[in-house]
Amino acid sequence: MAVAASRRPNVANLAKSASTGWDLLAAITARDMRVRYQGTLLSYVWWIARPLALGAVLYFALGQVLKVRLGVDAPHYSIFLLSALFPWFWFSAGILQSAGSFTANAGLLKKVQFPKPILPLSAIFYNTVQFLLTLPVLIVFVLLAGIDPSLTWLVGIPMLLALQLLLMIGLGTLLATLDVFFKDLGPLLEIVMLLMFYMSPIIYPLDSVPDSFRPILLANPVAPLLEGWRELFLDGTLSVFSLWPSIVLTAVTLALGLGAFRTGEKHFADVL
């Protein structure tokens, strides 16, 4: 892996050869994918193993040991967990990697002229490609559980993909900009992501949350999305109305991310 990493073209070289920002984004994402899978047969397996392993632990602890009753049929409880865990791992990995992208490339930002948002975007797109590669595995588990495929998947999967991707772009750009000025953001973000995991409907359905606490969960922009993924795969339905908190918060984070970057970019050279 070290040899492969040493041979990969750096962002500076890619920036010189790319004619547009989109070309550079595609080149960086393709480079990272090649590095990820070059010289190893198990990278794809490890990516899938994380949500599967956590799902197995939660299924055993909650469903078998504690006998938690969540209103989910026992044969479908594993899909109940996995249908939220797969998109959660996509979200958390993309946000954590994009948040430190400006700081990690401080020297590059000072020396090479290229569209700076490419850095957080490349981290997000890399994890998006990883999610797309693992999505068929989740669908196989859904089918093995005896759940029939639905035509709603043809509309629901692209809709949820697009909405979650836009949310991650807004949050990733915002956090990457803030990380330049607040050096403790990285450790804080890890704690926040841990809290968000338990404040998201992953191990429990959203309708099981008491009404007095539900607005707190809906303030978590990824919560309605995870519920949407689960509803899509378990029931073959998707309510656009139930996604409105995520739609609103996605628009807000995109505006905040773009605004923060435009304001902070002029000070990057002085701070980094």
SVG drawing of the C-alpha trace seen along z (x, -y; Angstrom):
<svg xmlns="http://www.w3.org/2000/svg" viewBox="-46 -38 53 53">
<polyline fill="none" stroke="black" stroke-width="0.4" points="0.0,0.0 2.9,-2.4 4.3,-1.7 1.0,-2.4 0.6,-5.6 4.0,-6.8 3.3,-6.4 -0.1,-8.1 -0.2,-11.6 -0.6,-14.4 -3.3,-17.0 -0.9,-19.6 -0.1,-17.5 -3.8,-16.6 -4.7,-20.3 -2.3,-21.2 -3.6,-18.5 -7.3,-19.1 -9.1,-21.5 -12.1,-22.2 -13.0,-21.8 -15.2,-18.9 -12.3,-17.1 -10.1,-17.7 -12.8,-16.3 -13.3,-13.2 -9.5,-12.7 -9.0,-13.0 -11.9,-10.6 -10.6,-8.1 -7.1,-8.4 -8.4,-7.7 -10.4,-4.7 -7.3,-3.2 -5.2,-3.7 -7.9,-2.1 -8.2,1.0 -4.8,1.4 -2.8,4.3 -5.5,5.6 -8.5,7.9 -10.1,7.1 -10.7,3.3 -14.2,3.8 -14.9,6.5 -13.7,4.2 -15.9,1.4 -19.0,3.7 -17.8,5.4 -18.2,2.3 -22.0,1.8 -22.5,5.6 -20.4,6.2 -22.1,3.4 -25.5,4.5 -24.8,8.1 -23.7,6.8 -26.8,4.6 -29.1,7.4 -27.7,9.7 -27.6,7.2 -31.0,5.6 -33.0,8.3 -31.7,11.4 -30.3,10.5 -32.3,7.4 -35.4,8.5 -36.2,4.9 -39.6,4.6 -39.6,2.0 -42.7,3.0 -40.5,4.7 -41.0,8.3 -38.1,10.5 -37.1,11.7 -36.8,8.1 -35.0,6.6 -31.6,7.2 -32.8,5.2 -34.2,2.6 -30.7,2.0 -28.8,2.4 -31.0,0.1 -30.0,-2.7 -26.4,-1.7 -25.2,-1.6 -26.3,-5.2 -25.1,-6.3 -21.5,-5.0 -21.6,-6.8 -22.6,-10.0 -20.2,-9.8 -17.2,-8.8 -17.8,-11.6 -18.3,-14.3 -15.3,-13.3 -13.0,-13.1 -14.1,-16.3 -14.0,-18.3 -10.2,-18.2 -9.5,-18.5 -8.4,-22.1 -6.2,-21.8 -4.6,-18.6 -3.7,-20.2 -2.5,-23.6 0.7,-23.6 -1.1,-22.8 -3.7,-25.6 -0.9,-28.1 1.1,-27.0 -1.4,-25.8 -4.4,-27.6 -7.4,-25.4 -11.0,-25.5 -10.5,-24.9 -14.0,-23.3 -12.7,-20.4 -10.9,-19.1 -14.0,-18.5 -16.0,-17.5 -13.5,-14.8 -13.7,-13.3 -17.5,-13.2 -17.6,-11.9 -15.1,-9.2 -17.3,-7.9 -20.4,-8.3 -18.8,-5.9 -18.0,-3.5 -21.6,-3.6 -22.9,-3.0 -20.6,0.0 -22.0,1.4 -25.6,0.6 -26.2,3.8 -25.0,5.8 -27.7,4.1 -30.3,4.9 -29.3,8.5 -29.8,8.7 -33.2,7.1 -34.2,9.7 -32.8,12.6 -35.0,11.4 -38.1,12.1 -38.9,8.5 -40.1,8.0 -38.5,5.3 -40.7,2.2 -40.9,-0.1 -40.6,-2.9 -37.0,-2.0 -36.4,-3.4 -37.4,-6.8 -36.7,-6.6 -33.0,-5.5 -31.9,-8.4 -34.0,-10.9 -32.4,-9.9 -29.0,-9.7 -29.2,-13.2 -30.6,-14.7 -28.0,-13.0 -25.2,-14.0 -26.3,-17.6 -26.6,-17.6 -23.0,-16.2 -21.7,-18.8 -23.1,-21.6 -22.0,-20.3 -18.6,-19.2 -17.8,-22.6 -19.0,-24.4 -17.0,-22.2 -13.9,-22.2 -13.9,-26.0 -14.5,-26.2 -11.7,-23.7 -9.2,-26.2 -10.0,-28.7 -10.9,-26.4 -8.2,-23.8 -10.2,-21.8 -13.0,-21.1 -11.8,-17.7 -12.0,-16.0 -15.2,-17.9 -16.7,-16.6 -15.9,-13.0 -18.0,-13.5 -20.8,-15.1 -20.9,-12.3 -21.2,-9.8 -24.1,-11.7 -25.7,-12.0 -25.6,-8.2 -27.7,-7.8 -29.9,-10.8 -30.7,-9.2 -33.3,-6.5 -30.8,-3.7 -31.5,-1.3 -35.0,-2.6 -37.8,-3.9 -38.6,-7.6 -42.2,-7.0 -41.1,-5.3 -39.6,-8.6 -41.9,-10.6 -43.5,-13.6 -41.7,-15.9 -38.3,-14.7 -39.1,-14.3 -38.3,-17.9 -34.8,-17.4 -34.3,-14.4 -35.8,-16.3 -33.2,-19.0 -30.7,-16.3 -30.7,-16.7 -29.7,-13.0 -32.5,-11.5 -35.3,-11.9 -33.0,-10.5 -32.2,-7.4 -35.9,-6.9 -36.5,-7.4 -34.0,-4.7 -35.6,-2.3 -39.1,-3.0 -38.0,-2.6 -36.4,0.9 -38.8,2.3 -42.1,1.0 -41.4,0.1 -42.7,-3.4 -41.3,-6.9 -43.1,-9.9 -41.6,-13.2 -43.5,-15.1 -41.6,-13.2 -38.3,-14.4 -39.1,-18.1 -36.9,-18.7 -33.9,-17.3 -34.8,-19.3 -35.0,-22.5 -31.8,-21.8 -30.0,-20.7 -30.8,-24.1 -29.7,-25.9 -26.4,-24.0 -25.6,-24.5 -26.1,-28.3 -24.1,-28.3 -21.3,-26.2 -21.0,-28.4 -21.2,-31.6 -18.6,-30.5 -16.2,-29.4 -16.5,-32.7 -16.0,-34.6 -13.1,-32.5 -11.2,-31.8 -9.5,-35.2 -8.0,-34.5 -6.8,-30.9 -3.3,-31.9 -2.9,-33.9 -4.3,-31.2 -3.0,-27.9"/>
</svg>
